[in-house]
Amino acid sequence: MKKNNAVQTAPKHSMLANQAPVPQKSKVSSQMTLSDSILSGAVVEFRKAGYRFMRHLHTNIEIYRILSGECYMDIQSETLHCTEGDFIMILPDVVHSFYLNDTSDCEFQHIHFNPDMFSTIILENDGIFPITLLHAVLFSSHFYYRLNSDERIDEQIRKLIDLHTSSDSLFAAANINVSLMNLMLYILDHTEPVHEYAKPQLQNSYVAYALNYIQEHYTTKILQEDIAQQLQISVRYLSKIFKSYMGVTLSNYITIYRVNRSIALMQSTDLTLTEIALQVGFRDSQQYSKVFMSVINATPSQYRKAILK
């Protein structure tokens, strides 16, 4: 990977020099061990014609490889028609649904995993914020990846399913994580990125810093001005590069991130919806319900009942 030895200075979009200095180079997420369990599901599924799964989002990366039949996926505002041989990987915090028409069944391999481990693997450390494998995955495509599955992808997916269903040993968990890492690197190597993350650019670091800031502060009020001031760039420039890299505006991403964390609390706690709303940074339950409806097309109470069936 090419190194950038230039002095790190703010671009011409920078704010005035009397503002807060550019932050010291930040650290990535807490260390994880190779045997930490990050795979939450790896199975072969069969769905009959007419099956539907409502709009939802989650913190996991989700993979589909279509074995036979056909299906449809609404991802953000795009509809995908998927057939045999399609490989689809949906990124975290992306609203999507899955459904079949009334005439065709569908069989597919289905994998869910927590990508947090990839945030500990540094690919580039020349900027303000380290660029990790997770950043590379997020920056190289908007919302999802779609490839024609090949022998290498097929082999990795079969291996993941076999390991997940046959063993829960320490070494099997480590093998699963290495296999997932290899699969991600292979996909990145066979995808034309929307941005060249492999070259150390300040823009990469700015967006990576913004993502980390949101992760650490989503429970409180977040102002785009605060992030921009920390980076010594204008709000306009920050908004422009964030949307270019992530496919959504910074404010929309913050909203979706909070909704997603609220869904995780619905599934893992007995907190009331009002308590959940306050814990993820909404002003009150009314604001939470309105925003949730705009993202998911269901109220928080409707969604909670559906996922707890």
Secondary structure as the mmCIF struct_conf table of DSSP 4:
data_model
#
loop_
_struct_conf.conf_type_id
_struct_conf.id
_struct_conf.beg_label_comp_id
_struct_conf.beg_label_asym_id
_struct_conf.beg_label_seq_id
_struct_conf.end_label_comp_id
_struct_conf.end_label_asym_id
_struct_conf.end_label_seq_id
BEND BEND1 ALA A 6 ALA A 6
TURN_TY1_P TURN_TY1_P1 LYS A 12 HIS A 13
STRN STRN1 SER A 14 SER A 14
TURN_TY1_P TURN_TY1_P2 ALA A 17 ASN A 18
BEND BEND2 GLN A 19 GLN A 19
HELX_LH_PP_P HELX_LH_PP_P1 ALA A 20 LYS A 27
BEND BEND3 SER A 29 SER A 29
HELX_LH_PP_P HELX_LH_PP_P2 SER A 30 GLN A 31
TURN_TY1_P TURN_TY1_P3 LEU A 34 SER A 35
BEND BEND4 ASP A 36 ASP A 36
STRN STRN2 LEU A 39 ARG A 47
TURN_TY1_P TURN_TY1_P4 ALA A 49 GLY A 50
STRN STRN3 ARG A 52 HIS A 56
BEND BEND5 THR A 59 ASN A 60
STRN STRN4 ILE A 61 ILE A 75
TURN_TY1_P TURN_TY1_P5 GLN A 76 SER A 77
STRN STRN5 GLU A 78 THR A 83
TURN_TY1_P TURN_TY1_P6 GLU A 84 GLY A 85
STRN STRN6 ASP A 86 ILE A 90
HELX_LH_PP_P HELX_LH_PP_P3 LEU A 91 LEU A 91
TURN_TY1_P TURN_TY1_P7 PRO A 92 ASP A 93
STRN STRN7 HIS A 96 TYR A 99
BEND BEND6 ASP A 102 THR A 103
STRN STRN8 CYS A 106 PHE A 113
HELX_RH_3T_P HELX_RH_3T_P1 PRO A 115 THR A 120
BEND BEND7 ILE A 121 ILE A 121
STRN STRN9 ILE A 122 GLU A 124
BEND BEND8 ASP A 126 PHE A 129
STRN STRN10 ILE A 131 THR A 132
HELX_RH_AL_P HELX_RH_AL_P1 LEU A 133 SER A 140
BEND BEND9 SER A 141 PHE A 143
STRN STRN11 TYR A 144 ASN A 148
HELX_RH_AL_P HELX_RH_AL_P2 GLU A 151 SER A 166
BEND BEND10 SER A 169 SER A 169
HELX_RH_AL_P HELX_RH_AL_P3 LEU A 170 ASP A 189
TURN_TY1_P TURN_TY1_P8 HIS A 190 HIS A 190
BEND BEND11 THR A 191 THR A 191
BEND BEND12 VAL A 194 HIS A 195
TURN_TY1_P TURN_TY1_P9 TYR A 197 ALA A 198
BEND BEND13 LYS A 199 LYS A 199
HELX_RH_AL_P HELX_RH_AL_P4 LEU A 202 HIS A 217
TURN_TY1_P TURN_TY1_P10 TYR A 218 THR A 219
BEND BEND14 THR A 220 THR A 220
HELX_RH_AL_P HELX_RH_AL_P5 GLN A 224 LEU A 231
TURN_TY1_P TURN_TY1_P11 GLN A 232 GLN A 232
STRN STRN12 ILE A 233 ILE A 233
HELX_RH_AL_P HELX_RH_AL_P6 VAL A 235 MET A 246
BEND BEND15 GLY A 247 VAL A 248
HELX_RH_AL_P HELX_RH_AL_P7 LEU A 250 SER A 268
HELX_RH_AL_P HELX_RH_AL_P8 LEU A 273 GLN A 279
TURN_TY1_P TURN_TY1_P12 VAL A 280 GLY A 281
BEND BEND16 ARG A 283 ASP A 284
HELX_RH_AL_P HELX_RH_AL_P9 SER A 285 ILE A 296
BEND BEND17 ASN A 297 ALA A 298
HELX_RH_AL_P HELX_RH_AL_P10 PRO A 300 ILE A 307
TURN_TY1_P TURN_TY1_P13 LEU A 308 LEU A 308
#
